[in-house]
């Protein structure tokens, strides 16, 4: 029996690129159907993440013109990770496999076919991995690669150069539904579920239209979420730094006492200011890291819904 595939596409203010990429997604889906890899009941599910432009109107129009297209709309903008999660949870009981991919056309749509082949060969999760970062700027390439290395150093299990282009089976999604975190970093959470996985490599290109919705600020916020959601090593690092600074300070006290007893004390304004600034800086950094974790705990304890779906295209048909 051929698996039912749902292609999940989060959208935020994508009125420029959506009319360009929607036919491409449809063509790829139909190609896989004709080649016998997936069921004729497969769908393309758009997730509108509280867009302020005409994205939702375009999605409704697409769904009205072709039954293969479906759409759900969040009640407000909740961020890319929450939009992907909303699509996954919406699809998990309706299909056999899902493939999540961004709307901008940067990820190679043709890699979906190899992902499905990997699933048919026994993989429950297939990661889309960039084979190179030659299209990135030097700054973005360096910081992104450093981020992946830092996560692995901190003990987080992430796939190098993988973002959110992946195939997940319904079996995995049903288990993943038991993960109730409010602070989401899906590329680090999916490997925690386990099951057999594999990777498909592809080249990433420039956006087909429109502007990126992931500026430096959002990238940094996602990086902090990833580190604090998947690892407690920064907290342990604080303890190590505190111990080292305490030892250095203790040695300094002994040195000061001995110097005083020998009569070699000299009033040193520069050294005093340097020590005070150093210790003060360490304390502020440590408080900042502690604050990040306390803030995460605060949000988790509230137990607020991670997404709220306000509309579905199916409702428009009724």
MIVEXGU-73906 format. One line per field, with one value per residue (C-alpha): residue in one letter; x, y, z. Coordinates in steps of 0.001 Angstrom, whole numbers, plus 500000, padded with zeros to 6 digits. Layout:
BEGIN
code = (A | ...) .
X = (X | ...) .
Y = (Y | ...) .
Z = (Z | ...) .
// end
This chain:
BEGIN
code = (X | X | X | X | X | X | X | X | X | X | X | X | X | X | X | X | X | X | X | X | X | X | X | X | X | X | X | X | X | X | X | X | X | X | X | X | X | X | X | X | X | X | X | X | X | X | X | X | X | X | X | X | X | X | X | X | X | X | X | X | X | X | X | X | X | X | X | X | X | X | X | X | X | X | X | X | X | X | X | X | X | X | X | X | X | X | X | X | X | X | X | X | X | X | X | X | X | X | X | X | X | X | X | X | X | X | X | X | X | X | X | X | X | X | X | X | X | X | X | X | X | X | X | X | X | X | X | X | X | X | X | X | X | X | X | X | X | X | X | X | X | X | X | X | X | X | X | X | X | X | X | X | X | X | X | X | X | X | X | X | X | X | X | X | X | X | X | X | X | X | X | X | X | X | X | X | X | X | X | X | X | X | X | X | X | X | X | X | X | X | X | X | X | X | X | X | X | X | X | X | X | X | X | X | X | X | X | X | X | X | X | X | X | X | X | X | X | X | X | X | X | X | X | X | X | X | X | X | X | X | X | X | X | X | X | X | X | X | X | X | X | X | X | X | X | X | X | X | X | X | X | X | X | X | X | X | X | X | X | X | X | X | X | X | X | X | X | X | X | X | X | X | X | X | X | X | X | X | X | X | X | X | X | X | X | X | X | X | X | X | X | X | X | X | X | X | X | X | X | X | X | X | X | X | X | X | X | X | X | X | X | X | X | X | X | X | X | X) .
X = (500000 | 501413 | 501971 | 499912 | 502252 | 501482 | 503902 | 503860 | 504748 | 504853 | 504086 | 504572 | 504006 | 504766 | 502378 | 505238 | 506771 | 503743 | 502234 | 505666 | 506444 | 502942 | 502857 | 506361 | 505288 | 502224 | 504283 | 506686 | 503819 | 502163 | 505491 | 505927 | 502337 | 502830 | 506036 | 504136 | 505960 | 503009 | 499226 | 496840 | 495371 | 498549 | 498149 | 499991 | 499238 | 500059 | 500317 | 499655 | 501608 | 499529 | 500578 | 499762 | 499616 | 497452 | 499102 | 495973 | 493772 | 496174 | 496121 | 492302 | 492264 | 494696 | 492599 | 489455 | 491062 | 492704 | 491671 | 495300 | 495977 | 494879 | 495508 | 495290 | 495771 | 497095 | 495221 | 498408 | 502069 | 503782 | 507035 | 508382 | 508879 | 505332 | 503951 | 505814 | 504594 | 500992 | 501255 | 502810 | 500135 | 497388 | 498689 | 499807 | 496437 | 495699 | 498793 | 501630 | 504513 | 505105 | 507754 | 508231 | 509812 | 509966 | 507859 | 510679 | 511931 | 515504 | 515458 | 515668 | 512114 | 513451 | 515090 | 511628 | 511672 | 514887 | 513429 | 510414 | 512713 | 514638 | 511359 | 510322 | 513720 | 513004 | 513888 | 511274 | 513020 | 514938 | 516905 | 517464 | 521088 | 522825 | 525838 | 527513 | 526958 | 528485 | 525364 | 525687 | 527663 | 530939 | 529378 | 526299 | 528309 | 530819 | 528240 | 525939 | 528708 | 529982 | 526473 | 526165 | 529607 | 528720 | 525487 | 527325 | 529985 | 527252 | 525847 | 522834 | 522132 | 521687 | 522354 | 525070 | 523793 | 520189 | 517408 | 513706 | 513557 | 512796 | 510556 | 508870 | 506631 | 503282 | 504719 | 507377 | 504882 | 502580 | 505486 | 506673 | 503220 | 504161 | 506860 | 505113 | 507836 | 506689 | 510190 | 510622 | 513790 | 512576 | 515896 | 517196 | 513997 | 513267 | 516487 | 515439 | 512465 | 514776 | 513773 | 515828 | 516975 | 518998 | 520025 | 519544 | 522002 | 521054 | 522174 | 520388 | 519714 | 518528 | 514898 | 512747 | 510931 | 510312 | 512580 | 513910 | 511944 | 514903 | 517137 | 520089 | 517925 | 515628 | 518570 | 520201 | 516930 | 516575 | 520181 | 519594 | 516396 | 518296 | 521094 | 518911 | 516256 | 518636 | 521542 | 522251 | 525991 | 525974 | 524786 | 527628 | 530011 | 528903 | 529907 | 533320 | 533857 | 532785 | 535236 | 538115 | 537418 | 537149 | 540545 | 542136 | 540554 | 541773 | 545304 | 545019 | 543977 | 546982 | 549276 | 547819 | 548274 | 551858 | 552709 | 551261 | 553296 | 556486 | 555743 | 555585 | 552033 | 551518 | 548271 | 547251 | 544130 | 544421 | 544768 | 541839 | 539556 | 540578 | 539778 | 536441 | 535404 | 536485 | 534554 | 531557 | 531470 | 531634 | 528779 | 526575 | 527188 | 526339 | 523177 | 522194 | 522570 | 520620 | 517937 | 517569 | 516925 | 514586 | 512645 | 512331 | 511075 | 508559 | 507127 | 507021 | 505217 | 502453 | 501588 | 500104 | 499081 | 501912 | 499613 | 495944 | 494329 | 491667 | 490688 | 490893 | 490307 | 487985 | 485686 | 485391 | 483924 | 481172) .
Y = (500000 | 503389 | 505859 | 509024 | 512032 | 515470 | 518230 | 520820 | 524391 | 527136 | 530584 | 534052 | 537060 | 535049 | 536680 | 537288 | 533814 | 531580 | 531902 | 530951 | 527937 | 526440 | 525088 | 523676 | 521775 | 520484 | 519352 | 517453 | 515783 | 514711 | 513433 | 511163 | 509971 | 509111 | 507227 | 505177 | 506288 | 507867 | 507634 | 509694 | 510941 | 512857 | 516569 | 519868 | 521581 | 525274 | 526673 | 530409 | 531821 | 534926 | 536669 | 540376 | 540334 | 538330 | 534971 | 533396 | 534660 | 533059 | 529770 | 529740 | 530458 | 527598 | 525193 | 526242 | 525665 | 522322 | 519822 | 518760 | 522052 | 522490 | 525227 | 526042 | 529476 | 530294 | 532917 | 535022 | 534890 | 532300 | 531764 | 529289 | 526387 | 526601 | 526786 | 523615 | 521896 | 522914 | 521338 | 518147 | 517693 | 518473 | 515851 | 513023 | 511242 | 511814 | 510521 | 508010 | 510442 | 514191 | 516350 | 519844 | 522460 | 526257 | 528206 | 530239 | 527594 | 527630 | 523945 | 521507 | 520257 | 517367 | 515885 | 514829 | 511840 | 510506 | 511111 | 508961 | 506264 | 506279 | 505884 | 502972 | 501424 | 501504 | 504976 | 506600 | 510006 | 511411 | 514627 | 517049 | 518156 | 520921 | 519595 | 523021 | 526623 | 528371 | 530551 | 531991 | 535075 | 534500 | 535745 | 533529 | 530478 | 530903 | 531566 | 528742 | 526159 | 527413 | 527076 | 523415 | 522651 | 524441 | 522470 | 519174 | 520310 | 521028 | 517533 | 518322 | 515764 | 517708 | 516834 | 519072 | 521538 | 520347 | 522883 | 521947 | 520147 | 516569 | 513560 | 512152 | 509099 | 509089 | 506510 | 508994 | 511873 | 509966 | 509539 | 513112 | 514357 | 513336 | 516036 | 519004 | 521663 | 525228 | 526335 | 524553 | 523670 | 520925 | 520095 | 519124 | 517514 | 515117 | 513097 | 512588 | 510472 | 507873 | 505391 | 504634 | 507732 | 508668 | 511797 | 513145 | 515789 | 518695 | 522128 | 525196 | 528172 | 531777 | 532675 | 532607 | 535789 | 538028 | 538781 | 536583 | 536519 | 535278 | 538280 | 538110 | 538801 | 535850 | 533600 | 534466 | 533902 | 530477 | 529668 | 530582 | 528506 | 525566 | 525735 | 526294 | 523780 | 520905 | 521296 | 522201 | 522388 | 526221 | 525952 | 523564 | 525912 | 528671 | 526481 | 525848 | 529559 | 530403 | 527884 | 529154 | 532805 | 531898 | 530155 | 533113 | 535505 | 533387 | 533418 | 537178 | 537556 | 535500 | 537586 | 540812 | 539666 | 538516 | 541749 | 543752 | 541809 | 542359 | 546051 | 545884 | 547165 | 549822 | 551653 | 550345 | 551926 | 550201 | 546699 | 547227 | 548496 | 545611 | 543012 | 544604 | 544850 | 541260 | 539798 | 542060 | 540971 | 537289 | 537748 | 539514 | 536814 | 534107 | 535925 | 536263 | 532529 | 531738 | 534199 | 532447 | 529110 | 530594 | 532306 | 528984 | 527291 | 530132 | 529654 | 525860 | 525971 | 528153 | 525353 | 527700 | 526218 | 526180 | 527083 | 527959 | 527225 | 529814 | 528732 | 525782 | 525788 | 522802 | 525020 | 527437 | 524634 | 523733) .
Z = (500000 | 498980 | 501839 | 502122 | 502176 | 503577 | 502561 | 505369 | 504444 | 507120 | 505701 | 507152 | 504889 | 501752 | 499280 | 496822 | 496769 | 497436 | 493927 | 492540 | 494731 | 495180 | 491574 | 492094 | 495206 | 493386 | 490391 | 492658 | 494512 | 491250 | 489928 | 492961 | 492568 | 488895 | 489704 | 492270 | 495415 | 497246 | 497390 | 495269 | 498580 | 499408 | 500202 | 500489 | 503807 | 504233 | 507761 | 507900 | 510848 | 511467 | 508258 | 507900 | 504103 | 501676 | 502373 | 503897 | 501052 | 498550 | 500479 | 500506 | 496793 | 496097 | 498178 | 496331 | 492927 | 493746 | 496429 | 496848 | 498626 | 502234 | 504762 | 508443 | 509970 | 513413 | 515438 | 515621 | 514719 | 516939 | 515076 | 512556 | 514980 | 516330 | 512796 | 511805 | 514978 | 514233 | 510783 | 512134 | 514775 | 512263 | 509830 | 512151 | 512159 | 508470 | 506715 | 506843 | 506338 | 506406 | 504797 | 506241 | 503995 | 503877 | 501405 | 499837 | 497400 | 498723 | 499678 | 496776 | 496216 | 494157 | 497277 | 498474 | 496149 | 497701 | 501162 | 500316 | 498937 | 502227 | 504104 | 501895 | 502666 | 506401 | 507729 | 509971 | 509915 | 506933 | 507401 | 504549 | 504943 | 503026 | 501142 | 501251 | 502373 | 499374 | 498892 | 502435 | 503345 | 505191 | 508444 | 508218 | 507147 | 509982 | 512695 | 511551 | 511486 | 514837 | 516269 | 515236 | 516672 | 519918 | 520281 | 519821 | 522291 | 524847 | 524426 | 522211 | 519480 | 516243 | 512619 | 511174 | 508526 | 508917 | 509457 | 509235 | 505888 | 506930 | 506484 | 509601 | 509713 | 511522 | 513941 | 515059 | 515211 | 517540 | 519961 | 519429 | 520463 | 524019 | 524077 | 525702 | 525631 | 525040 | 523987 | 520675 | 518804 | 516493 | 514839 | 518286 | 519594 | 516725 | 517255 | 520898 | 519777 | 518271 | 515528 | 512437 | 510569 | 507507 | 505594 | 502087 | 500841 | 498582 | 497401 | 498773 | 496505 | 496883 | 497600 | 494471 | 495538 | 498534 | 501486 | 504251 | 507501 | 509516 | 510256 | 512667 | 515731 | 515085 | 514273 | 517605 | 519480 | 517855 | 518775 | 522439 | 522458 | 521035 | 523585 | 526652 | 525563 | 524901 | 527317 | 530966 | 530404 | 530491 | 534118 | 534908 | 533130 | 535510 | 538460 | 536889 | 536174 | 539718 | 541154 | 538993 | 539843 | 543531 | 543439 | 541660 | 544164 | 547104 | 545676 | 545289 | 548945 | 550089 | 547868 | 549277 | 552907 | 552302 | 550473 | 553353 | 555933 | 553911 | 553534 | 549735 | 549303 | 546649 | 546042 | 542607 | 541196 | 537783 | 539219 | 541572 | 538806 | 536542 | 539181 | 540060 | 536384 | 535713 | 538636 | 537950 | 534290 | 535232 | 537704 | 535154 | 532531 | 535050 | 536108 | 532448 | 531816 | 534984 | 533885 | 530520 | 532201 | 534818 | 532036 | 530189 | 533371 | 533874 | 530374 | 530688 | 534041 | 532593 | 530161 | 527560 | 524174 | 521669 | 518799 | 518242 | 514897 | 514087 | 510540 | 508186 | 504454 | 504854 | 506917 | 504005 | 501897 | 504390) .
// end
